[in-house]
Amino acid sequence: MNSVRTNKICMMEKKMRIILTILAVFFFSKGNKAVAQSTDPQKVMADIYTAYNNVTDLTFDVKYIYTSDTLNGKFLNESLNGSYRMVGNKALYELGAIQYMQNDSFLIAVYNDEKFILISNPRTQNNIGSNLPLRSLLDSVLHSYGEHYTISTTKVSDTTSALNFIRKDSLAQFDKFSVTYYTKGRALLSSIAYDFKEATYTEAPDSVATQLGNRAPLPIIYRRKTLALNFFNYRYNKVPEKLFNESNYIRLENGKWVTADKYKDFQIYNYRTNDGPVNAGQHTK
């Protein structure tokens, strides 16, 4: 059973990395056009989108915190630090050992631990705040599912307020979703957090597991979990243009994209649609 528990822990850690990676991709995703459903929330989000859209050189740090309630004396409390830089439609994001870079021609993801690079076309960005972290998720909660939440605003401190979404019915995506933002100066984000329940199996004692073997299913319970993203240390420093050059990661050789010398031991996976069907999806060192 010890090996089973170890495998479960490894799976949880792997799952967290997958969740964080997916959320990181949202940083580069295209936002949906807004459809007003509630005047105050719509205005709050419009102010936040505009705040990020109006800065040309913005750098800030982020911290993901993933927690759960206690089950059989065990609970999750994981965190991961990152940083983000925005210059117009260009962005550079680092989360742990993963890097994302987007310029006018490329979206590049570097997985340093796994030693591979993904390249694809940049995300299309048509409306304000498209580079805003979790923009697609925010739009989805507010506009696609807004009627399934009770929405309110609260004052958190002298400099911050929160837009709160509380589940109203079973169609809501999350139990609770909150967006905390600064009210002094630009309406930049302070934090985004959402609470949800996830089905999981209880862990039977060794003696019971030995008797049951693998034939009888274990009871399913729902664990409460929270994923929070905190934003801090905002600064308006000039970001060097060279950081957004794809040559930092890849170069064209004999008609194919290969890794730069810095990543010579990495594999490269090319999903650029305008590179032709031969190269797209292939990988090389």
Phi and psi in degrees as GROMACS dihedral restraints (atoms count N, CA, C in turn):
[ dihedral_restraints ]
;  ai    aj    ak    al  type     phi  dphi    fc
    3     4     5     6     1   -59.9    20    10
    4     5     6     7     1   -39.4    20    10
    6     7     8     9     1   -66.6    20    10
    7     8     9    10     1   -33.8    20    10
    9    10    11    12     1   -64.7    20    10
   10    11    12    13     1   -44.4    20    10
   12    13    14    15     1   -63.2    20    10
   13    14    15    16     1   -42.0    20    10
   15    16    17    18     1   -60.7    20    10
   16    17    18    19     1   -42.5    20    10
   18    19    20    21     1   -63.3    20    10
   19    20    21    22     1   -39.4    20    10
   21    22    23    24     1   -63.7    20    10
   22    23    24    25     1   -42.6    20    10
   24    25    26    27     1   -62.8    20    10
   25    26    27    28     1   -42.7    20    10
   27    28    29    30     1   -62.3    20    10
   28    29    30    31     1   -39.5    20    10
   30    31    32    33     1   -65.2    20    10
   31    32    33    34     1   -38.7    20    10
   33    34    35    36     1   -64.2    20    10
   34    35    36    37     1   -43.0    20    10
   36    37    38    39     1   -64.0    20    10
   37    38    39    40     1   -41.5    20    10
   39    40    41    42     1   -64.3    20    10
   40    41    42    43     1   -40.6    20    10
   42    43    44    45     1   -63.4    20    10
   43    44    45    46     1   -40.5    20    10
   45    46    47    48     1   -61.6    20    10
   46    47    48    49     1   -42.2    20    10
   48    49    50    51     1   -63.0    20    10
   49    50    51    52     1   -39.1    20    10
   51    52    53    54     1   -64.2    20    10
   52    53    54    55     1   -44.7    20    10
   54    55    56    57     1   -59.3    20    10
   55    56    57    58     1   -46.7    20    10
   57    58    59    60     1   -65.5    20    10
   58    59    60    61     1   -36.7    20    10
   60    61    62    63     1   -64.6    20    10
   61    62    63    64     1   -43.2    20    10
   63    64    65    66     1   -62.0    20    10
   64    65    66    67     1   -42.8    20    10
   66    67    68    69     1   -65.9    20    10
   67    68    69    70     1   -36.6    20    10
   69    70    71    72     1   -60.9    20    10
   70    71    72    73     1   -37.8    20    10
   72    73    74    75     1   -62.8    20    10
   73    74    75    76     1   -30.2    20    10
   75    76    77    78     1   -59.1    20    10
   76    77    78    79     1   -25.2    20    10
   78    79    80    81     1   -60.4    20    10
   79    80    81    82     1   -26.4    20    10
   81    82    83    84     1  -106.8    20    10
   82    83    84    85     1     6.4    20    10
   84    85    86    87     1   -86.0    20    10
   85    86    87    88     1   156.4    20    10
   87    88    89    90     1   -79.1    20    10
   88    89    90    91     1   131.3    20    10
   90    91    92    93     1   -82.8    20    10
   91    92    93    94     1   151.1    20    10
   93    94    95    96     1   -79.9    20    10
   94    95    96    97     1   153.0    20    10
   96    97    98    99     1   -67.4    20    10
   97    98    99   100     1   138.6    20    10
   99   100   101   102     1   -74.9    20    10
  100   101   102   103     1   141.5    20    10
  102   103   104   105     1  -126.1    20    10
  103   104   105   106     1   111.5    20    10
  105   106   107   108     1   -63.8    20    10
  106   107   108   109     1   129.2    20    10
  108   109   110   111     1  -121.7    20    10
  109   110   111   112     1   -27.5    20    10
  111   112   113   114     1  -143.5    20    10
  112   113   114   115     1   123.8    20    10
  114   115   116   117     1   -57.7    20    10
  115   116   117   118     1   -51.2    20    10
  117   118   119   120     1   -64.0    20    10
  118   119   120   121     1   -51.3    20    10
  120   121   122   123     1   -59.7    20    10
  121   122   123   124     1   -38.9    20    10
  123   124   125   126     1   -62.1    20    10
  124   125   126   127     1   -42.1    20    10
  126   127   128   129     1   -67.3    20    10
  127   128   129   130     1   -40.9    20    10
  129   130   131   132     1   -58.6    20    10
  130   131   132   133     1   -49.7    20    10
  132   133   134   135     1   -67.2    20    10
  133   134   135   136     1   -35.9    20    10
  135   136   137   138     1   -63.0    20    10
  136   137   138   139     1   -39.5    20    10
  138   139   140   141     1   -64.5    20    10
  139   140   141   142     1   -40.3    20    10
  141   142   143   144     1   -66.9    20    10
  142   143   144   145     1   -46.4    20    10
  144   145   146   147     1   -58.6    20    10
  145   146   147   148     1   -44.3    20    10
  147   148   149   150     1   -64.3    20    10
  148   149   150   151     1   -38.0    20    10
  150   151   152   153     1   -59.4    20    10
  151   152   153   154     1   -42.6    20    10
  153   154   155   156     1   -76.0    20    10
  154   155   156   157     1   -30.0    20    10
  156   157   158   159     1   -72.5    20    10
  157   158   159   160     1   -26.7    20    10
  159   160   161   162     1   -91.2    20    10
  160   161   162   163     1     2.1    20    10
  162   163   164   165     1  -103.0    20    10
  163   164   165   166     1   141.0    20    10
  165   166   167   168     1  -100.1    20    10
  166   167   168   169     1   -29.0    20    10
  168   169   170   171     1  -136.4    20    10
  169   170   171   172     1    99.3    20    10
  171   172   173   174     1  -129.7    20    10
  172   173   174   175     1   130.0    20    10
  174   175   176   177     1  -127.5    20    10
  175   176   177   178     1   139.1    20    10
  177   178   179   180     1  -154.2    20    10
  178   179   180   181     1   163.1    20    10
  180   181   182   183     1  -104.8    20    10
  181   182   183   184     1   154.4    20    10
  183   184   185   186     1  -134.4    20    10
  184   185   186   187     1   157.5    20    10
  186   187   188   189     1  -144.0    20    10
  187   188   189   190     1   120.3    20    10
  189   190   191   192     1   -87.0    20    10
  190   191   192   193     1   135.7    20    10
  192   193   194   195     1  -130.3    20    10
  193   194   195   196     1   122.2    20    10
  195   196   197   198     1  -119.2    20    10
  196   197   198   199     1   114.7    20    10
  198   199   200   201     1  -129.8    20    10
  199   200   201   202     1   165.6    20    10
  201   202   203   204     1  -146.3    20    10
  202   203   204   205     1   169.0    20    10
  204   205   206   207     1   -76.2    20    10
  205   206   207   208     1   175.6    20    10
  207   208   209   210     1   -90.3    20    10
  208   209   210   211     1   132.3    20    10
  210   211   212   213     1  -131.3    20    10
  211   212   213   214     1   120.2    20    10
  213   214   215   216     1    53.4    20    10
  214   215   216   217     1    38.9    20    10
  216   217   218   219     1    78.1    20    10
  217   218   219   220     1     6.0    20    10
  219   220   221   222     1  -117.4    20    10
  220   221   222   223     1   147.1    20    10
  222   223   224   225     1  -150.7    20    10
  223   224   225   226     1   159.1    20    10
  225   226   227   228     1   -95.9    20    10
  226   227   228   229     1   137.8    20    10
  228   229   230   231     1  -152.9    20    10
  229   230   231   232     1    80.8    20    10
  231   232   233   234     1  -110.2    20    10
  232   233   234   235     1   149.1    20    10
  234   235   236   237     1  -143.6    20    10
  235   236   237   238     1   155.3    20    10
  237   238   239   240     1  -149.8    20    10
  238   239   240   241     1   132.7    20    10
  240   241   242   243     1   -97.6    20    10
  241   242   243   244     1   152.7    20    10
  243   244   245   246     1  -155.9    20    10
  244   245   246   247     1   177.6    20    10
  246   247   248   249     1  -143.1    20    10
  247   248   249   250     1   159.0    20    10
  249   250   251   252     1  -144.5    20    10
  250   251   252   253     1   136.5    20    10
  252   253   254   255     1  -129.8    20    10
  253   254   255   256     1   135.0    20    10
  255   256   257   258     1  -127.7    20    10
  256   257   258   259     1   131.0    20    10
  258   259   260   261     1  -137.7    20    10
  259   260   261   262     1    95.7    20    10
  261   262   263   264     1    62.1    20    10
  262   263   264   265     1  -125.9    20    10
  264   265   266   267     1   -86.4    20    10
  265   266   267   268     1     1.3    20    10
  267   268   269   270     1   -95.5    20    10
  268   269   270   271     1   145.1    20    10
  270   271   272   273     1  -148.1    20    10
  271   272   273   274     1   147.4    20    10
  273   274   275   276     1  -134.7    20    10
  274   275   276   277     1   121.5    20    10
  276   277   278   279     1  -130.3    20    10
  277   278   279   280     1   136.2    20    10
  279   280   281   282     1  -126.9    20    10
  280   281   282   283     1   128.8    20    10
  282   283   284   285     1  -132.8    20    10
  283   284   285   286     1   105.9    20    10
  285   286   287   288     1    59.6    20    10
  286   287   288   289     1  -122.6    20    10
  288   289   290   291     1   -96.0    20    10
  289   290   291   292     1    12.9    20    10
  291   292   293   294     1  -111.8    20    10
  292   293   294   295     1   136.4    20    10
  294   295   296   297     1  -122.8    20    10
  295   296   297   298     1   142.8    20    10
  297   298   299   300     1  -127.6    20    10
  298   299   300   301     1   136.3    20    10
  300   301   302   303     1  -135.4    20    10
  301   302   303   304     1   131.7    20    10
  303   304   305   306     1  -128.2    20    10
  304   305   306   307     1   131.2    20    10
  306   307   308   309     1  -125.5    20    10
  307   308   309   310     1  -161.0    20    10
  309   310   311   312     1   -71.4    20    10
  310   311   312   313     1   -16.5    20    10
  312   313   314   315     1  -119.7    20    10
  313   314   315   316     1   -21.5    20    10
  315   316   317   318     1  -136.2    20    10
  316   317   318   319     1   151.6    20    10
  318   319   320   321     1  -121.7    20    10
  319   320   321   322     1   117.1    20    10
  321   322   323   324     1  -122.4    20    10
  322   323   324   325     1   130.7    20    10
  324   325   326   327     1  -120.3    20    10
  325   326   327   328     1   127.2    20    10
  327   328   329   330     1  -113.3    20    10
  328   329   330   331     1   119.2    20    10
  330   331   332   333     1  -103.9    20    10
  331   332   333   334     1    94.9    20    10
  333   334   335   336     1   -68.2    20    10
  334   335   336   337     1   -38.5    20    10
  336   337   338   339     1   -68.9    20    10
  337   338   339   340     1   -40.1    20    10
  339   340   341   342     1   -86.0    20    10
  340   341   342   343     1   -11.2    20    10
  342   343   344   345     1    60.4    20    10
  343   344   345   346     1    54.9    20    10
  345   346   347   348     1  -149.1    20    10
  346   347   348   349     1   160.0    20    10
  348   349   350   351     1  -126.1    20    10
  349   350   351   352     1   133.4    20    10
  351   352   353   354     1  -106.6    20    10
  352   353   354   355     1   133.6    20    10
  354   355   356   357     1  -126.1    20    10
  355   356   357   358     1   142.0    20    10
  357   358   359   360     1  -154.1    20    10
  358   359   360   361     1  -178.0    20    10
  360   361   362   363     1   -73.5    20    10
  361   362   363   364     1   149.9    20    10
  363   364   365   366     1   -66.8    20    10
  364   365   366   367     1   153.1    20    10
  366   367   368   369     1   -69.4    20    10
  367   368   369   370     1   140.7    20    10
  369   370   371   372     1   -73.2    20    10
  370   371   372   373     1   135.7    20    10
  372   373   374   375     1  -131.2    20    10
  373   374   375   376     1   111.0    20    10
  375   376   377   378     1  -114.4    20    10
  376   377   378   379     1   -16.6    20    10
  378   379   380   381     1  -133.0    20    10
  379   380   381   382     1   171.2    20    10
  381   382   383   384     1   -62.3    20    10
  382   383   384   385     1   144.4    20    10
  384   385   386   387     1    69.8    20    10
  385   386   387   388     1    22.4    20    10
  387   388   389   390     1   -64.0    20    10
  388   389   390   391     1   -26.6    20    10
  390   391   392   393     1   -86.1    20    10
  391   392   393   394     1     1.5    20    10
  393   394   395   396     1   -63.1    20    10
  394   395   396   397     1   132.6    20    10
  396   397   398   399     1   -54.7    20    10
  397   398   399   400     1   131.8    20    10
  399   400   401   402     1    61.1    20    10
  400   401   402   403     1    28.6    20    10
  402   403   404   405     1   -56.9    20    10
  403   404   405   406     1   -45.8    20    10
  405   406   407   408     1   -63.0    20    10
  406   407   408   409     1   -40.0    20    10
  408   409   410   411     1   -65.6    20    10
  409   410   411   412     1   -41.7    20    10
  411   412   413   414     1   -61.6    20    10
  412   413   414   415     1   -45.2    20    10
  414   415   416   417     1   -61.7    20    10
  415   416   417   418     1   -41.4    20    10
  417   418   419   420     1   -62.2    20    10
  418   419   420   421     1   -46.5    20    10
  420   421   422   423     1   -65.1    20    10
  421   422   423   424     1   -44.0    20    10
  423   424   425   426     1   -75.4    20    10
  424   425   426   427     1   -42.8    20    10
  426   427   428   429     1  -104.5    20    10
  427   428   429   430     1   -36.1    20    10
  429   430   431   432     1   -85.3    20    10
  430   431   432   433     1   -32.9    20    10
  432   433   434   435     1  -121.4    20    10
  433   434   435   436     1    10.1    20    10
  435   436   437   438     1   -56.1    20    10
  436   437   438   439     1   -36.1    20    10
  438   439   440   441     1   -71.7    20    10
  439   440   441   442     1   -10.4    20    10
  441   442   443   444     1   -97.1    20    10
  442   443   444   445     1     7.8    20    10
  444   445   446   447     1  -124.9    20    10
  445   446   447   448     1   152.5    20    10
  447   448   449   450     1   -90.6    20    10
  448   449   450   451     1   119.0    20    10
  450   451   452   453     1  -108.1    20    10
  451   452   453   454     1   133.8    20    10
  453   454   455   456     1  -147.5    20    10
  454   455   456   457     1   163.0    20    10
  456   457   458   459     1  -119.6    20    10
  457   458   459   460     1   141.5    20    10
  459   460   461   462     1  -135.2    20    10
  460   461   462   463     1   151.0    20    10
  462   463   464   465     1   -85.8    20    10
  463   464   465   466     1   122.0    20    10
  465   466   467   468     1   -91.3    20    10
  466   467   468   469     1   -43.4    20    10
  468   469   470   471     1  -152.3    20    10
  469   470   471   472     1  -173.0    20    10
  471   472   473   474     1   -67.2    20    10
  472   473   474   475     1   -19.1    20    10
  474   475   476   477     1  -119.1    20    10
  475   476   477   478     1    -4.2    20    10
  477   478   479   480     1  -135.8    20    10
  478   479   480   481     1   151.5    20    10
  480   481   482   483     1  -134.1    20    10
  481   482   483   484     1   165.7    20    10
  483   484   485   486     1  -129.9    20    10
  484   485   486   487     1   140.9    20    10
  486   487   488   489     1  -101.5    20    10
  487   488   489   490     1   117.0    20    10
  489   490   491   492     1  -111.3    20    10
  490   491   492   493     1   136.0    20    10
  492   493   494   495     1  -120.7    20    10
  493   494   495   496     1   117.8    20    10
  495   496   497   498     1  -112.6    20    10
  496   497   498   499     1   131.4    20    10
  498   499   500   501     1   -52.1    20    10
  499   500   501   502     1   130.0    20    10
  501   502   503   504     1  -104.6    20    10
  502   503   504   505     1   -33.7    20    10
  504   505   506   507     1  -147.9    20    10
  505   506   507   508     1  -177.4    20    10
  507   508   509   510     1   -72.2    20    10
  508   509   510   511     1   -12.8    20    10
  510   511   512   513     1   -83.4    20    10
  511   512   513   514     1   -11.6    20    10
  513   514   515   516     1   -65.0    20    10
  514   515   516   517     1   140.7    20    10
  516   517   518   519     1   -68.2    20    10
  517   518   519   520     1   -39.4    20    10
  519   520   521   522     1  -127.5    20    10
  520   521   522   523     1   160.0    20    10
  522   523   524   525     1   -68.9    20    10
  523   524   525   526     1   -40.6    20    10
  525   526   527   528     1  -151.0    20    10
  526   527   528   529     1   142.4    20    10
  528   529   530   531     1  -140.5    20    10
  529   530   531   532     1   133.1    20    10
  531   532   533   534     1  -137.6    20    10
  532   533   534   535     1   143.5    20    10
  534   535   536   537     1  -124.3    20    10
  535   536   537   538     1   112.3    20    10
  537   538   539   540     1  -102.6    20    10
  538   539   540   541     1   132.6    20    10
  540   541   542   543     1  -139.2    20    10
  541   542   543   544     1   158.1    20    10
  543   544   545   546     1   -80.6    20    10
  544   545   546   547     1   139.4    20    10
  546   547   548   549     1  -106.2    20    10
  547   548   549   550     1    -7.5    20    10
  549   550   551   552     1  -103.3    20    10
  550   551   552   553     1   127.6    20    10
  552   553   554   555     1    73.9    20    10
  553   554   555   556     1  -138.9    20    10
  555   556   557   558     1   -71.5    20    10
  556   557   558   559     1   146.5    20    10
  558   559   560   561     1   -82.7    20    10
  559   560   561   562     1    63.5    20    10
  561   562   563   564     1   -83.6    20    10
  562   563   564   565     1   157.7    20    10
  564   565   566   567     1   -73.2    20    10
  565   566   567   568     1   142.7    20    10
  567   568   569   570     1  -105.1    20    10
  568   569   570   571     1   -39.7    20    10
  570   571   572   573     1  -164.7    20    10
  571   572   573   574     1   155.7    20    10
  573   574   575   576     1  -130.4    20    10
  574   575   576   577     1   132.1    20    10
  576   577   578   579     1  -145.2    20    10
  577   578   579   580     1   142.9    20    10
  579   580   581   582     1  -140.1    20    10
  580   581   582   583     1   142.4    20    10
  582   583   584   585     1  -106.8    20    10
  583   584   585   586     1   139.6    20    10
  585   586   587   588     1  -152.1    20    10
  586   587   588   589     1   167.7    20    10
  588   589   590   591     1  -111.8    20    10
  589   590   591   592     1   143.1    20    10
  591   592   593   594     1  -131.5    20    10
  592   593   594   595     1   130.7    20    10
  594   595   596   597     1   -68.9    20    10
  595   596   597   598     1   136.7    20    10
  597   598   599   600     1  -149.9    20    10
  598   599   600   601     1   161.1    20    10
  600   601   602   603     1   -91.7    20    10
  601   602   603   604     1   142.1    20    10
  603   604   605   606     1   -71.5    20    10
  604   605   606   607     1   157.4    20    10
  606   607   608   609     1  -102.6    20    10
  607   608   609   610     1   113.6    20    10
  609   610   611   612     1   -73.1    20    10
  610   611   612   613     1   148.3    20    10
  612   613   614   615     1   -61.0    20    10
  613   614   615   616     1   157.7    20    10
  615   616   617   618     1   -54.3    20    10
  616   617   618   619     1   -43.8    20    10
  618   619   620   621     1   -64.7    20    10
  619   620   621   622     1   -41.6    20    10
  621   622   623   624     1   -67.5    20    10
  622   623   624   625     1   -42.5    20    10
  624   625   626   627     1   -62.4    20    10
  625   626   627   628     1   -35.9    20    10
  627   628   629   630     1   -66.1    20    10
  628   629   630   631     1   -39.1    20    10
  630   631   632   633     1   -71.0    20    10
  631   632   633   634     1   -40.8    20    10
  633   634   635   636     1   -78.4    20    10
  634   635   636   637     1   -28.0    20    10
  636   637   638   639     1    63.4    20    10
  637   638   639   640     1  -141.4    20    10
  639   640   641   642     1  -106.4    20    10
  640   641   642   643     1    14.3    20    10
  642   643   644   645     1   -86.0    20    10
  643   644   645   646     1   -39.3    20    10
  645   646   647   648     1   -97.7    20    10
  646   647   648   649     1   131.5    20    10
  648   649   650   651     1   -71.9    20    10
  649   650   651   652     1   146.3    20    10
  651   652   653   654     1   -81.5    20    10
  652   653   654   655     1   153.3    20    10
  654   655   656   657     1   -61.7    20    10
  655   656   657   658     1   145.1    20    10
  657   658   659   660     1   -97.3    20    10
  658   659   660   661     1   132.7    20    10
  660   661   662   663     1  -127.9    20    10
  661   662   663   664     1   167.2    20    10
  663   664   665   666     1  -112.7    20    10
  664   665   666   667     1   119.5    20    10
  666   667   668   669     1   -93.9    20    10
  667   668   669   670     1   140.1    20    10
  669   670   671   672     1   -83.1    20    10
  670   671   672   673     1   131.7    20    10
  672   673   674   675     1  -135.1    20    10
  673   674   675   676     1   154.1    20    10
  675   676   677   678     1  -132.9    20    10
  676   677   678   679     1   132.3    20    10
  678   679   680   681     1  -119.5    20    10
  679   680   681   682     1   117.6    20    10
  681   682   683   684     1  -119.8    20    10
  682   683   684   685     1   145.1    20    10
  684   685   686   687     1  -125.9    20    10
  685   686   687   688     1   114.9    20    10
  687   688   689   690     1  -102.0    20    10
  688   689   690   691     1   139.7    20    10
  690   691   692   693     1  -115.0    20    10
  691   692   693   694     1   133.8    20    10
  693   694   695   696     1  -158.8    20    10
  694   695   696   697     1   173.1    20    10
  696   697   698   699     1    55.8    20    10
  697   698   699   700     1    48.8    20    10
  699   700   701   702     1   -66.6    20    10
  700   701   702   703     1   137.4    20    10
  702   703   704   705     1  -148.9    20    10
  703   704   705   706     1   153.9    20    10
  705   706   707   708     1  -114.6    20    10
  706   707   708   709     1    57.3    20    10
  708   709   710   711     1   -87.5    20    10
  709   710   711   712     1   151.0    20    10
  711   712   713   714     1   -67.0    20    10
  712   713   714   715     1   123.9    20    10
  714   715   716   717     1   -94.4    20    10
  715   716   717   718     1   122.6    20    10
  717   718   719   720     1   -58.3    20    10
  718   719   720   721     1   131.7    20    10
  720   721   722   723     1   -61.6    20    10
  721   722   723   724     1   -29.5    20    10
  723   724   725   726     1   -64.1    20    10
  724   725   726   727     1   -19.9    20    10
  726   727   728   729     1   -67.0    20    10
  727   728   729   730     1   -20.5    20    10
  729   730   731   732     1  -103.8    20    10
  730   731   732   733     1    19.9    20    10
  732   733   734   735     1   -91.6    20    10
  733   734   735   736     1   125.6    20    10
  735   736   737   738     1   -62.5    20    10
  736   737   738   739     1   -20.1    20    10
  738   739   740   741     1   -66.4    20    10
  739   740   741   742     1   -12.9    20    10
  741   742   743   744     1   -67.5    20    10
  742   743   744   745     1   -19.9    20    10
  744   745   746   747     1  -120.9    20    10
  745   746   747   748     1   -36.7    20    10
  747   748   749   750     1  -141.4    20    10
  748   749   750   751     1   165.0    20    10
  750   751   752   753     1  -149.4    20    10
  751   752   753   754     1   156.7    20    10
  753   754   755   756     1   -90.0    20    10
  754   755   756   757     1   125.9    20    10
  756   757   758   759     1  -139.0    20    10
  757   758   759   760     1   118.3    20    10
  759   760   761   762     1    54.1    20    10
  760   761   762   763     1    41.2    20    10
  762   763   764   765     1    80.0    20    10
  763   764   765   766     1     4.4    20    10
  765   766   767   768     1  -129.6    20    10
  766   767   768   769     1   150.2    20    10
  768   769   770   771     1   -82.8    20    10
  769   770   771   772     1   129.0    20    10
  771   772   773   774     1  -126.6    20    10
  772   773   774   775     1   166.3    20    10
  774   775   776   777     1   -74.7    20    10
  775   776   777   778     1   149.8    20    10
  777   778   779   780     1   -67.6    20    10
  778   779   780   781     1   164.0    20    10
  780   781   782   783     1   -56.7    20    10
  781   782   783   784     1   -33.3    20    10
  783   784   785   786     1   -60.2    20    10
  784   785   786   787     1   -29.3    20    10
  786   787   788   789     1  -115.3    20    10
  787   788   789   790     1    37.8    20    10
  789   790   791   792     1   -63.1    20    10
  790   791   792   793     1   -23.8    20    10
  792   793   794   795     1   -93.4    20    10
  793   794   795   796     1     6.6    20    10
  795   796   797   798     1   -94.4    20    10
  796   797   798   799     1   151.1    20    10
  798   799   800   801     1   -88.8    20    10
  799   800   801   802     1   153.8    20    10
  801   802   803   804     1  -124.8    20    10
  802   803   804   805     1   134.2    20    10
  804   805   806   807     1  -117.4    20    10
  805   806   807   808     1   120.5    20    10
  807   808   809   810     1  -106.3    20    10
  808   809   810   811     1   119.0    20    10
  810   811   812   813     1  -120.9    20    10
  811   812   813   814     1    23.7    20    10
  813   814   815   816     1   -73.6    20    10
  814   815   816   817     1   124.7    20    10
  816   817   818   819     1   -74.1    20    10
  817   818   819   820     1   -23.3    20    10
  819   820   821   822     1   -93.9    20    10
  820   821   822   823     1    11.1    20    10
  822   823   824   825     1   -95.5    20    10
  823   824   825   826     1     0.0    20    10
  825   826   827   828     1    92.8    20    10
  826   827   828   829     1   155.9    20    10
  828   829   830   831     1   -68.8    20    10
  829   830   831   832     1   -22.2    20    10
  831   832   833   834     1   -69.8    20    10
  832   833   834   835     1   -44.6    20    10
  834   835   836   837     1   -84.7    20    10
  835   836   837   838     1   -30.5    20    10
  837   838   839   840     1   -62.9    20    10
  838   839   840   841     1   128.2    20    10
  840   841   842   843     1    85.5    20    10
  841   842   843   844     1   -11.2    20    10
  843   844   845   846     1   -81.4    20    10
  844   845   846   847     1   163.9    20    10
  846   847   848   849     1  -134.9    20    10
  847   848   849   850     1   153.9    20    10
  849   850   851   852     1  -155.5    20    10
  850   851   852   853     1   167.9    20    10
